[in-house]
């Protein structure tokens, strides 16, 4: 059996950042992480790249590598800079501008009890204490003090046609009884009529 191509994407990749520009002359590049806590960017040494959406690459641009073996990543001022052997100089770093960075979910740092990555909550079904379905987590909203679960559920519009309803539940202990990742379920103290 042949070994898997090293640059083939793992099934659990998550988009975590994008390259915003070159930094210096030795191939370093500036990175914009999507999360305020960018630990996944700092801990993973294998970054999978994809070109920016809806933007064609110039014909004379250097080829975009599919995989970077990051040798160093560090905070610099109010941003993050990184380097990899696949990016030899400033021209190669400039060619990365706009590239989307993905890492394997398995390389994320372990979280403590009662802590969750948003990516692990999206798609979970939410039920109340009576077992009634409240919907499925489609997104989370960061309000500063806490996050809010955004749920989608089947509904009907004013004319009786099928529609997607939305329900917002604060992701705090006062309303969330349990998160059961293994069962893909969240139990909330929340009514259908809230």
Protein Blocks (a to p, Z undefined) as FASTA:
>chain_A
ZZddfkbccfkbccfbdcfbdedjeopacdddfbfblmlmmmpcbdcddddehiacdfkb
ccddfbdcdfbdcdehjbccdddfklmbfklmmmmgopacdddfklpccddehiacfklm
gopacddfkopafbjcfbdcdehjaccdddddddddfkopacddddddddbfklmmbdcf
knopacddddfkZZ
